[in-house]
């Protein structure tokens, strides 16, 4: 009799009510994500990686051009341009202030079963830079980005608006070596959505991120106008997504994540007078990656490569800028690409 009762009890399917609709409570899949999982809980740690790389690449474009001008400080004749990477206009610039603008678009896709997603990120940044001395520049930047994410696992997605602000410093250690560093804070508003039995369930949450990065770069210009650049850097960010209550009055717990990445990069440039095409490759290793969440997510590989190519230009006046395209590859389930443009004005 007892065995019969246990068998009957084991076969009973629990039923829960969600927004007035009966739903069968099934065991979660092995990766801990199902249609009940809020979108940000499932893909938030992946999007943290996208945001961190976008911040790094935006500031990198300005630092690289700054280091290019510095490599020829003191060389003011046009005969020295091939050795320094400077145009005649850049060599003549002695103003202490620079303002810069950068825009970017990035796409990231993940095809891991259960947490597949497609994310489009649009960003714009402005900065103000002050030349404190021949070897030191300090500045600050303000950025806005929007990440639109769609996910097939719950038929939903998320829309994230983020605002970032922070100071930075760049120091020339010699004609070849330089170091730069930045810290900052990001505040985000996240609109989550998912579908259940044809109904759309929504929820809005706040998020915050503290981040920082430091890089050591070395550039050597050869007699044939070819420039060789190497860089090693480390980026870190800590994100917290606040708790919220969704449109069915269901509480969703807060989540936290940490991401620390080591980057080793190389680039080859060719100076043509007022323009400089280049190609580069960056190796990224996730030194630290921790996600504090109730449902475990699948662990994936920690290594990635970013290939990029671009063109910098230097006018005979105070304006300089460039465009850059990139492709992310090497992770088992994720790949992406991006395009950015930037311009700066000295005054």
LOZA-874397 format. One record per residue (C-alpha): residue number from 1; residue in one letter; x, y, z. Coordinates in pm, 1 decimal. Example, Ala and Ser with C-alpha at 12.3 -4.5 7.8 and 13.67 -1.06 7.14 Angstrom:
BEGIN
{n = 1, res = a, x = 1230.0, y = -450.0, z = 780.0}
{n = 2, res = s, x = 1367.0, y = -106.0, z = 714.0}
***
This chain:
BEGIN
{n = 1, res = x, x = 0.0, y = 0.0, z = 0.0}
{n = 2, res = x, x = 284.3, y = 238.8, z = 91.4}
{n = 3, res = x, x = 464.7, y = 163.7, z = -236.0}
{n = 4, res = x, x = 147.2, y = 236.3, z = -427.4}
{n = 5, res = x, x = 107.4, y = 574.1, z = -256.1}
{n = 6, res = x, x = 470.1, y = 665.3, z = -328.1}
{n = 7, res = x, x = 436.6, y = 573.2, z = -694.1}
{n = 8, res = x, x = 122.2, y = 783.2, z = -724.2}
{n = 9, res = x, x = 291.8, y = 1073.8, z = -546.4}
{n = 10, res = x, x = 596.7, y = 1053.3, z = -771.4}
{n = 11, res = x, x = 375.1, y = 1071.3, z = -1076.6}
{n = 12, res = x, x = 188.2, y = 1379.9, z = -969.4}
{n = 13, res = x, x = 273.3, y = 1686.2, z = -1175.8}
{n = 14, res = x, x = 276.3, y = 2008.0, z = -978.4}
{n = 15, res = x, x = 77.1, y = 2291.2, z = -1125.0}
{n = 16, res = x, x = 145.7, y = 2659.2, z = -1059.6}
{n = 17, res = x, x = -58.8, y = 2964.6, z = -1158.1}
{n = 18, res = x, x = 116.8, y = 3242.1, z = -1349.5}
{n = 19, res = x, x = -88.7, y = 3549.1, z = -1430.5}
{n = 20, res = x, x = -403.1, y = 3343.3, z = -1386.7}
{n = 21, res = x, x = -290.5, y = 3071.9, z = -1630.6}
{n = 22, res = x, x = -213.4, y = 2712.1, z = -1529.7}
{n = 23, res = x, x = 146.0, y = 2612.5, z = -1607.3}
{n = 24, res = x, x = 312.5, y = 2275.9, z = -1569.9}
{n = 25, res = x, x = 625.2, y = 2299.7, z = -1352.6}
{n = 26, res = x, x = 886.0, y = 2092.2, z = -1533.3}
{n = 27, res = x, x = 1234.2, y = 2009.7, z = -1402.7}
{n = 28, res = x, x = 1490.4, y = 2268.4, z = -1519.5}
{n = 29, res = x, x = 1723.4, y = 2162.1, z = -1800.9}
{n = 30, res = x, x = 2085.2, y = 2073.6, z = -1713.0}
{n = 31, res = x, x = 2211.5, y = 2427.0, z = -1774.6}
{n = 32, res = x, x = 1960.2, y = 2571.8, z = -1526.2}
{n = 33, res = x, x = 1784.0, y = 2804.8, z = -1773.3}
{n = 34, res = x, x = 1428.2, y = 2762.4, z = -1900.3}
{n = 35, res = x, x = 1137.0, y = 2976.1, z = -2022.2}
{n = 36, res = x, x = 1082.9, y = 3102.3, z = -1667.5}
{n = 37, res = x, x = 1432.7, y = 3252.7, z = -1649.4}
{n = 38, res = x, x = 1444.6, y = 3634.0, z = -1685.2}
{n = 39, res = x, x = 1647.2, y = 3728.6, z = -1992.0}
{n = 40, res = x, x = 1906.3, y = 3935.1, z = -1807.2}
{n = 41, res = x, x = 1970.7, y = 3650.5, z = -1563.8}
{n = 42, res = x, x = 2058.6, y = 3420.6, z = -1851.3}
{n = 43, res = x, x = 2266.1, y = 3646.4, z = -2075.9}
{n = 44, res = x, x = 2377.9, y = 3928.0, z = -1843.9}
{n = 45, res = x, x = 2729.4, y = 3794.8, z = -1789.7}
{n = 46, res = x, x = 2778.8, y = 3764.4, z = -2165.4}
{n = 47, res = x, x = 2661.2, y = 4121.1, z = -2223.4}
{n = 48, res = x, x = 2902.9, y = 4242.3, z = -1955.0}
{n = 49, res = x, x = 3182.6, y = 4116.3, z = -2179.1}
{n = 50, res = x, x = 3037.0, y = 4309.1, z = -2477.6}
{n = 51, res = x, x = 3011.7, y = 4632.0, z = -2277.0}
{n = 52, res = x, x = 3362.9, y = 4598.4, z = -2136.1}
{n = 53, res = x, x = 3520.0, y = 4545.2, z = -2477.5}
{n = 54, res = x, x = 3327.5, y = 4837.0, z = -2626.7}
{n = 55, res = x, x = 3457.6, y = 5070.4, z = -2354.6}
{n = 56, res = x, x = 3812.6, y = 4945.2, z = -2402.5}
{n = 57, res = x, x = 3805.2, y = 4983.7, z = -2780.6}
{n = 58, res = x, x = 3653.4, y = 5332.6, z = -2768.5}
{n = 59, res = x, x = 3929.8, y = 5469.2, z = -2545.2}
{n = 60, res = x, x = 4194.1, y = 5265.7, z = -2728.9}
{n = 61, res = x, x = 4124.5, y = 5456.8, z = -3050.7}
{n = 62, res = x, x = 4206.0, y = 5785.9, z = -2879.8}
{n = 63, res = x, x = 4510.1, y = 5657.4, z = -2687.9}
{n = 64, res = x, x = 4661.6, y = 5503.4, z = -3002.3}
{n = 65, res = x, x = 4638.6, y = 5830.4, z = -3190.9}
{n = 66, res = x, x = 4775.3, y = 6021.1, z = -2891.6}
{n = 67, res = x, x = 5074.7, y = 5785.5, z = -2872.9}
{n = 68, res = x, x = 5129.3, y = 5831.4, z = -3244.3}
{n = 69, res = x, x = 5166.9, y = 6207.7, z = -3205.0}
{n = 70, res = x, x = 5387.0, y = 6165.4, z = -2901.9}
{n = 71, res = x, x = 5626.5, y = 5934.2, z = -3081.6}
{n = 72, res = x, x = 5760.6, y = 6235.3, z = -3270.1}
{n = 73, res = x, x = 5765.0, y = 6500.4, z = -3000.4}
{n = 74, res = x, x = 6050.4, y = 6738.9, z = -3062.4}
{n = 75, res = x, x = 6069.8, y = 6640.6, z = -3433.9}
{n = 76, res = x, x = 5914.7, y = 6936.4, z = -3608.4}
{n = 77, res = x, x = 6052.1, y = 6909.3, z = -3962.3}
{n = 78, res = x, x = 5862.5, y = 6731.7, z = -4238.5}
{n = 79, res = x, x = 6174.5, y = 6525.4, z = -4311.0}
{n = 80, res = x, x = 6119.5, y = 6348.3, z = -3978.0}
{n = 81, res = x, x = 5759.0, y = 6249.5, z = -4050.7}
{n = 82, res = x, x = 5842.4, y = 5903.3, z = -4181.9}
{n = 83, res = x, x = 6037.0, y = 5824.7, z = -3866.7}
{n = 84, res = x, x = 5776.8, y = 5957.6, z = -3622.0}
{n = 85, res = x, x = 5436.8, y = 5887.8, z = -3773.4}
{n = 86, res = x, x = 5347.4, y = 6256.4, z = -3755.1}
{n = 87, res = x, x = 5197.3, y = 6473.0, z = -4025.4}
{n = 88, res = x, x = 5316.5, y = 6831.2, z = -4060.7}
{n = 89, res = x, x = 4987.1, y = 6951.6, z = -3917.0}
{n = 90, res = x, x = 5016.4, y = 6729.4, z = -3608.9}
{n = 91, res = x, x = 5373.5, y = 6840.0, z = -3545.0}
{n = 92, res = x, x = 5264.2, y = 7202.4, z = -3537.8}
{n = 93, res = x, x = 4987.8, y = 7146.1, z = -3284.0}
{n = 94, res = x, x = 5083.3, y = 7278.6, z = -2942.0}
{n = 95, res = x, x = 4737.7, y = 7352.2, z = -2793.6}
{n = 96, res = x, x = 4670.1, y = 7189.8, z = -2458.7}
{n = 97, res = x, x = 4303.8, y = 7088.8, z = -2499.6}
{n = 98, res = x, x = 4144.7, y = 6824.7, z = -2722.0}
{n = 99, res = x, x = 3781.0, y = 6725.9, z = -2757.5}
{n = 100, res = x, x = 3686.8, y = 6395.5, z = -2914.2}
{n = 101, res = x, x = 3378.5, y = 6208.3, z = -3030.8}
{n = 102, res = x, x = 3339.9, y = 5835.4, z = -3100.4}
{n = 103, res = x, x = 3046.8, y = 5631.5, z = -3232.0}
{n = 104, res = x, x = 3028.7, y = 5252.7, z = -3256.2}
{n = 105, res = x, x = 2813.7, y = 4952.7, z = -3341.3}
{n = 106, res = x, x = 2875.3, y = 4597.7, z = -3218.3}
{n = 107, res = x, x = 2691.3, y = 4272.5, z = -3276.0}
{n = 108, res = x, x = 2735.2, y = 3960.0, z = -3062.4}
{n = 109, res = x, x = 2574.5, y = 3619.8, z = -3116.4}
{n = 110, res = x, x = 2568.5, y = 3312.2, z = -2895.3}
{n = 111, res = x, x = 2435.6, y = 2976.8, z = -3020.6}
{n = 112, res = x, x = 2467.9, y = 2768.9, z = -2702.2}
{n = 113, res = x, x = 2144.5, y = 2563.4, z = -2665.7}
{n = 114, res = x, x = 1918.9, y = 2716.5, z = -2404.2}
{n = 115, res = x, x = 2078.9, y = 3063.1, z = -2384.4}
{n = 116, res = x, x = 2117.4, y = 3155.7, z = -2750.4}
{n = 117, res = x, x = 2089.1, y = 3528.4, z = -2812.3}
{n = 118, res = x, x = 2160.6, y = 3806.4, z = -3058.7}
{n = 119, res = x, x = 2267.9, y = 4145.7, z = -2922.2}
{n = 120, res = x, x = 2310.7, y = 4476.2, z = -3106.5}
{n = 121, res = x, x = 2497.1, y = 4752.3, z = -2924.2}
{n = 122, res = x, x = 2499.5, y = 5116.7, z = -3033.7}
{n = 123, res = x, x = 2727.6, y = 5361.4, z = -2855.1}
{n = 124, res = x, x = 2839.2, y = 5722.6, z = -2857.1}
{n = 125, res = x, x = 3113.3, y = 5877.2, z = -2641.6}
{n = 126, res = x, x = 3252.5, y = 6226.4, z = -2592.6}
{n = 127, res = x, x = 3572.1, y = 6321.7, z = -2415.1}
{n = 128, res = x, x = 3783.9, y = 6617.9, z = -2313.3}
{n = 129, res = x, x = 4161.4, y = 6583.1, z = -2289.0}
{n = 130, res = x, x = 4417.0, y = 6816.4, z = -2128.3}
{n = 131, res = x, x = 4788.5, y = 6808.1, z = -2207.2}
{n = 132, res = x, x = 4938.9, y = 6858.2, z = -1862.7}
{n = 133, res = x, x = 5295.5, y = 6827.2, z = -1994.9}
{n = 134, res = x, x = 5490.7, y = 6688.1, z = -2287.7}
{n = 135, res = x, x = 5449.1, y = 6340.6, z = -2141.4}
{n = 136, res = x, x = 5119.0, y = 6348.5, z = -1948.2}
{n = 137, res = x, x = 4759.4, y = 6378.9, z = -2070.2}
{n = 138, res = x, x = 4457.2, y = 6366.2, z = -1842.1}
{n = 139, res = x, x = 4094.0, y = 6365.4, z = -1943.7}
{n = 140, res = x, x = 3740.8, y = 6244.4, z = -1884.3}
{n = 141, res = x, x = 3471.6, y = 6083.9, z = -2096.2}
{n = 142, res = x, x = 3094.8, y = 6035.3, z = -2101.2}
{n = 143, res = x, x = 2931.0, y = 5751.0, z = -2293.2}
{n = 144, res = x, x = 2582.5, y = 5631.5, z = -2380.3}
{n = 145, res = x, x = 2502.9, y = 5287.0, z = -2516.6}
{n = 146, res = x, x = 2193.1, y = 5086.7, z = -2603.0}
{n = 147, res = x, x = 2193.2, y = 4705.8, z = -2613.7}
{n = 148, res = x, x = 1898.6, y = 4538.3, z = -2786.3}
{n = 149, res = x, x = 1895.4, y = 4164.4, z = -2712.0}
{n = 150, res = x, x = 1665.6, y = 3893.7, z = -2849.0}
{n = 151, res = x, x = 1657.1, y = 3536.8, z = -2716.3}
{n = 152, res = x, x = 1473.1, y = 3232.7, z = -2857.4}
{n = 153, res = x, x = 1490.6, y = 3031.7, z = -2532.6}
{n = 154, res = x, x = 1213.1, y = 3235.7, z = -2368.9}
{n = 155, res = x, x = 1080.0, y = 3419.4, z = -2673.5}
{n = 156, res = x, x = 1186.9, y = 3748.9, z = -2524.1}
{n = 157, res = x, x = 1484.8, y = 3971.6, z = -2480.1}
{n = 158, res = x, x = 1603.4, y = 4286.3, z = -2308.3}
{n = 159, res = x, x = 1665.4, y = 4650.1, z = -2389.5}
{n = 160, res = x, x = 1943.1, y = 4821.2, z = -2193.1}
{n = 161, res = x, x = 2026.1, y = 5191.5, z = -2178.6}
{n = 162, res = x, x = 2361.0, y = 5262.4, z = -2013.4}
{n = 163, res = x, x = 2546.9, y = 5579.8, z = -1916.7}
{n = 164, res = x, x = 2918.3, y = 5567.7, z = -1832.8}
{n = 165, res = x, x = 3151.0, y = 5833.4, z = -1697.4}
{n = 166, res = x, x = 3511.4, y = 5827.8, z = -1586.1}
{n = 167, res = x, x = 3854.3, y = 5995.6, z = -1586.9}
{n = 168, res = x, x = 4165.5, y = 5867.7, z = -1764.1}
{n = 169, res = x, x = 4537.8, y = 5937.9, z = -1774.1}
{n = 170, res = x, x = 4804.7, y = 5862.2, z = -2033.7}
{n = 171, res = x, x = 5178.7, y = 5893.8, z = -1964.4}
{n = 172, res = x, x = 5464.5, y = 5867.0, z = -2213.6}
{n = 173, res = x, x = 5746.6, y = 5680.7, z = -2040.3}
{n = 174, res = x, x = 5984.9, y = 5723.3, z = -2334.6}
{n = 175, res = x, x = 5978.8, y = 5768.9, z = -2711.3}
{n = 176, res = x, x = 5861.4, y = 5407.3, z = -2736.8}
{n = 177, res = x, x = 5674.0, y = 5315.8, z = -2418.5}
{n = 178, res = x, x = 5355.4, y = 5464.0, z = -2272.5}
{n = 179, res = x, x = 5100.6, y = 5365.4, z = -2009.3}
{n = 180, res = x, x = 4733.5, y = 5457.7, z = -1980.1}
{n = 181, res = x, x = 4465.8, y = 5391.0, z = -1720.5}
{n = 182, res = x, x = 4098.4, y = 5463.4, z = -1666.0}
{n = 183, res = x, x = 3831.6, y = 5401.9, z = -1403.7}
{n = 184, res = x, x = 3461.6, y = 5467.8, z = -1422.6}
{n = 185, res = x, x = 3102.1, y = 5396.1, z = -1334.5}
{n = 186, res = x, x = 2808.7, y = 5280.6, z = -1547.8}
{n = 187, res = x, x = 2441.6, y = 5315.7, z = -1460.8}
{n = 188, res = x, x = 2190.8, y = 5111.9, z = -1661.5}
{n = 189, res = x, x = 1816.3, y = 5073.8, z = -1704.8}
{n = 190, res = x, x = 1712.9, y = 4728.2, z = -1825.3}
{n = 191, res = x, x = 1372.7, y = 4642.2, z = -1970.8}
{n = 192, res = x, x = 1332.2, y = 4263.5, z = -1955.5}
{n = 193, res = x, x = 1068.3, y = 4069.6, z = -2146.0}
{n = 194, res = x, x = 979.9, y = 3704.8, z = -2197.2}
{n = 195, res = x, x = 683.6, y = 3507.3, z = -2323.0}
{n = 196, res = x, x = 484.5, y = 3242.5, z = -2139.9}
{n = 197, res = x, x = 180.7, y = 3071.4, z = -2296.1}
{n = 198, res = x, x = 160.1, y = 3354.0, z = -2550.0}
{n = 199, res = x, x = 164.4, y = 3631.3, z = -2289.8}
{n = 200, res = x, x = 450.8, y = 3883.4, z = -2263.9}
{n = 201, res = x, x = 592.6, y = 3924.0, z = -1914.4}
{n = 202, res = x, x = 793.7, y = 4240.4, z = -1851.3}
{n = 203, res = x, x = 1006.5, y = 4386.4, z = -1577.0}
{n = 204, res = x, x = 1231.3, y = 4689.3, z = -1534.8}
{n = 205, res = x, x = 1547.8, y = 4682.2, z = -1325.9}
{n = 206, res = x, x = 1840.4, y = 4909.1, z = -1245.9}
{n = 207, res = x, x = 2201.5, y = 4800.1, z = -1280.9}
{n = 208, res = x, x = 2540.5, y = 4945.8, z = -1193.1}
{n = 209, res = x, x = 2897.3, y = 4866.2, z = -1295.5}
{n = 210, res = x, x = 3234.8, y = 4976.7, z = -1162.4}
{n = 211, res = x, x = 3518.0, y = 4928.3, z = -1409.3}
{n = 212, res = x, x = 3885.4, y = 4998.8, z = -1462.0}
{n = 213, res = x, x = 4163.2, y = 4927.6, z = -1710.8}
{n = 214, res = x, x = 4539.8, y = 4974.8, z = -1741.1}
{n = 215, res = x, x = 4759.8, y = 4925.0, z = -2049.3}
{n = 216, res = x, x = 5129.0, y = 4934.2, z = -2134.1}
{n = 217, res = x, x = 5205.4, y = 5009.3, z = -2500.5}
{n = 218, res = x, x = 5522.0, y = 5017.8, z = -2710.0}
{n = 219, res = x, x = 5552.5, y = 5162.7, z = -3061.7}
{n = 220, res = x, x = 5857.2, y = 5153.9, z = -3287.7}
{n = 221, res = x, x = 5866.8, y = 5334.5, z = -3621.9}
{n = 222, res = x, x = 6095.8, y = 5196.0, z = -3891.6}
{n = 223, res = x, x = 6269.4, y = 5387.2, z = -4170.0}
{n = 224, res = x, x = 6018.4, y = 5261.0, z = -4427.7}
{n = 225, res = x, x = 5722.2, y = 5429.1, z = -4251.4}
{n = 226, res = x, x = 5611.5, y = 5099.8, z = -4097.2}
{n = 227, res = x, x = 5506.4, y = 5115.0, z = -3734.0}
{n = 228, res = x, x = 5507.0, y = 4817.7, z = -3497.9}
{n = 229, res = x, x = 5292.3, y = 4839.4, z = -3183.9}
{n = 230, res = x, x = 5257.5, y = 4597.8, z = -2895.0}
{n = 231, res = x, x = 5027.8, y = 4627.2, z = -2595.9}
{n = 232, res = x, x = 4950.3, y = 4433.5, z = -2279.1}
{n = 233, res = x, x = 4657.2, y = 4534.6, z = -2061.0}
{n = 234, res = x, x = 4409.0, y = 4430.4, z = -1796.6}
{n = 235, res = x, x = 4040.8, y = 4527.7, z = -1765.3}
{n = 236, res = x, x = 3808.7, y = 4457.7, z = -1474.1}
{n = 237, res = x, x = 3443.0, y = 4526.4, z = -1404.4}
{n = 238, res = x, x = 3195.2, y = 4442.2, z = -1128.3}
{n = 239, res = x, x = 2825.5, y = 4457.0, z = -1218.7}
{n = 240, res = x, x = 2515.2, y = 4435.1, z = -1003.3}
{n = 241, res = x, x = 2163.0, y = 4399.8, z = -1141.9}
{n = 242, res = x, x = 1910.5, y = 4502.7, z = -876.6}
{n = 243, res = x, x = 1613.6, y = 4295.2, z = -765.6}
{n = 244, res = x, x = 1275.1, y = 4381.0, z = -917.0}
{n = 245, res = x, x = 915.3, y = 4259.8, z = -944.2}
{n = 246, res = x, x = 790.4, y = 4161.3, z = -1289.8}
{n = 247, res = x, x = 447.4, y = 4228.2, z = -1441.0}
{n = 248, res = x, x = 303.9, y = 3910.5, z = -1282.3}
{n = 249, res = x, x = 405.7, y = 4034.2, z = -934.8}
{n = 250, res = x, x = 681.8, y = 3772.2, z = -924.0}
{n = 251, res = x, x = 997.5, y = 3884.9, z = -738.6}
{n = 252, res = x, x = 1326.7, y = 3847.6, z = -925.9}
{n = 253, res = x, x = 1643.1, y = 3838.3, z = -715.4}
{n = 254, res = x, x = 1942.5, y = 4059.8, z = -777.3}
{n = 255, res = x, x = 2247.0, y = 3920.3, z = -956.9}
{n = 256, res = x, x = 2616.2, y = 4010.3, z = -949.8}
{n = 257, res = x, x = 2903.3, y = 3933.0, z = -1184.6}
{n = 258, res = x, x = 3276.8, y = 3998.8, z = -1203.7}
{n = 259, res = x, x = 3489.7, y = 4001.0, z = -1517.0}
{n = 260, res = x, x = 3866.9, y = 4041.9, z = -1534.8}
{n = 261, res = x, x = 4037.4, y = 4017.6, z = -1873.2}
{n = 262, res = x, x = 4400.0, y = 4011.3, z = -1982.5}
{n = 263, res = x, x = 4469.4, y = 4149.2, z = -2330.9}
{n = 264, res = x, x = 4782.2, y = 4106.5, z = -2542.1}
{n = 265, res = x, x = 4775.1, y = 4292.2, z = -2873.5}
{n = 266, res = x, x = 4991.7, y = 4361.2, z = -3176.4}
{n = 267, res = x, x = 4946.2, y = 4601.3, z = -3465.3}
{n = 268, res = x, x = 5123.5, y = 4689.8, z = -3789.4}
{n = 269, res = x, x = 5073.5, y = 5039.1, z = -3936.5}
{n = 270, res = x, x = 5188.5, y = 5210.0, z = -4252.7}
{n = 271, res = x, x = 5216.7, y = 5587.5, z = -4261.5}
{n = 272, res = x, x = 5140.3, y = 5750.2, z = -4598.2}
{n = 273, res = x, x = 5155.4, y = 6121.0, z = -4519.0}
{n = 274, res = x, x = 4808.2, y = 6217.1, z = -4399.1}
{n = 275, res = x, x = 4662.6, y = 5869.2, z = -4357.6}
{n = 276, res = x, x = 4767.8, y = 5554.6, z = -4177.0}
{n = 277, res = x, x = 4609.7, y = 5213.8, z = -4251.1}
{n = 278, res = x, x = 4669.4, y = 4938.1, z = -3996.5}
{n = 279, res = x, x = 4582.5, y = 4579.0, z = -3906.3}
{n = 280, res = x, x = 4593.6, y = 4422.7, z = -3562.5}
{n = 281, res = x, x = 4516.8, y = 4116.5, z = -3354.2}
{n = 282, res = x, x = 4426.8, y = 4102.4, z = -2982.0}
{n = 283, res = x, x = 4426.5, y = 3794.1, z = -2761.5}
{n = 284, res = x, x = 4178.6, y = 3808.5, z = -2471.2}
{n = 285, res = x, x = 4184.8, y = 3575.8, z = -2169.8}
{n = 286, res = x, x = 3919.5, y = 3582.0, z = -1897.2}
{n = 287, res = x, x = 4137.0, y = 3575.3, z = -1586.5}
{n = 288, res = x, x = 3840.6, y = 3619.8, z = -1353.7}
{n = 289, res = x, x = 3480.1, y = 3544.1, z = -1438.8}
{n = 290, res = x, x = 3228.5, y = 3493.9, z = -1160.8}
{n = 291, res = x, x = 2852.8, y = 3499.0, z = -1182.0}
{n = 292, res = x, x = 2645.2, y = 3498.6, z = -862.4}
{n = 293, res = x, x = 2305.2, y = 3363.2, z = -966.3}
{n = 294, res = x, x = 2062.1, y = 3101.4, z = -835.5}
{n = 295, res = x, x = 2052.2, y = 2900.3, z = -1159.0}
{n = 296, res = x, x = 2394.6, y = 2783.0, z = -1280.8}
{n = 297, res = x, x = 2494.4, y = 2879.2, z = -1631.8}
{n = 298, res = x, x = 2709.8, y = 2669.6, z = -1863.7}
{n = 299, res = x, x = 3082.7, y = 2732.5, z = -1833.5}
{n = 300, res = x, x = 3253.7, y = 2805.3, z = -2161.8}
{n = 301, res = x, x = 3607.4, y = 2869.1, z = -2275.0}
{n = 302, res = x, x = 3792.7, y = 3176.2, z = -2152.2}
{n = 303, res = x, x = 3992.3, y = 3265.6, z = -2463.8}
{n = 304, res = x, x = 3904.2, y = 3492.5, z = -2753.1}
{n = 305, res = x, x = 4069.6, y = 3680.0, z = -3040.0}
{n = 306, res = x, x = 3979.3, y = 4018.2, z = -3187.1}
{n = 307, res = x, x = 4103.4, y = 4096.5, z = -3539.0}
{n = 308, res = x, x = 4077.4, y = 4457.2, z = -3648.0}
{n = 309, res = x, x = 4169.3, y = 4684.2, z = -3934.6}
{n = 310, res = x, x = 4132.3, y = 5056.0, z = -3974.5}
{n = 311, res = x, x = 4244.2, y = 5387.2, z = -4111.4}
{n = 312, res = x, x = 4358.7, y = 5693.7, z = -3917.4}
{n = 313, res = x, x = 4380.8, y = 6036.6, z = -4078.5}
{n = 314, res = x, x = 4568.3, y = 6351.6, z = -3983.0}
{n = 315, res = x, x = 4477.2, y = 6685.3, z = -4137.0}
{n = 316, res = x, x = 4705.8, y = 6985.2, z = -4167.3}
{n = 317, res = x, x = 4486.3, y = 7155.8, z = -3911.2}
{n = 318, res = x, x = 4360.1, y = 7061.0, z = -3565.9}
{n = 319, res = x, x = 4140.0, y = 6767.7, z = -3675.7}
{n = 320, res = x, x = 4229.6, y = 6399.0, z = -3671.9}
{n = 321, res = x, x = 4022.2, y = 6083.2, z = -3664.5}
{n = 322, res = x, x = 3974.6, y = 5733.2, z = -3791.2}
{n = 323, res = x, x = 3753.1, y = 5432.9, z = -3861.8}
{n = 324, res = x, x = 3794.7, y = 5076.3, z = -3737.8}
{n = 325, res = x, x = 3629.0, y = 4739.2, z = -3803.3}
{n = 326, res = x, x = 3671.3, y = 4433.5, z = -3580.7}
{n = 327, res = x, x = 3577.7, y = 4065.8, z = -3567.3}
{n = 328, res = x, x = 3558.1, y = 3857.2, z = -3248.5}
{n = 329, res = x, x = 3627.8, y = 3486.2, z = -3278.3}
{n = 330, res = x, x = 3775.4, y = 3189.5, z = -3092.0}
{n = 331, res = x, x = 3509.0, y = 3116.5, z = -2828.6}
{n = 332, res = x, x = 3310.1, y = 2795.3, z = -2875.2}
{n = 333, res = x, x = 2964.7, y = 2950.1, z = -2893.3}
{n = 334, res = x, x = 3008.4, y = 3325.3, z = -2934.8}
{n = 335, res = x, x = 3124.6, y = 3550.7, z = -3215.1}
{n = 336, res = x, x = 3078.5, y = 3914.9, z = -3301.4}
{n = 337, res = x, x = 3182.6, y = 4208.4, z = -3512.5}
{n = 338, res = x, x = 3197.5, y = 4583.9, z = -3473.4}
{n = 339, res = x, x = 3257.3, y = 4910.0, z = -3652.7}
{n = 340, res = x, x = 3352.7, y = 5244.9, z = -3503.7}
{n = 341, res = x, x = 3448.5, y = 5596.1, z = -3604.3}
{n = 342, res = x, x = 3614.9, y = 5872.1, z = -3404.7}
{n = 343, res = x, x = 3727.0, y = 6230.2, z = -3449.8}
{n = 344, res = x, x = 3920.9, y = 6472.9, z = -3229.7}
{n = 345, res = x, x = 3982.4, y = 6847.3, z = -3239.5}
{n = 346, res = x, x = 4267.6, y = 7033.4, z = -3068.6}
{n = 347, res = x, x = 4209.2, y = 7388.7, z = -2951.3}
***
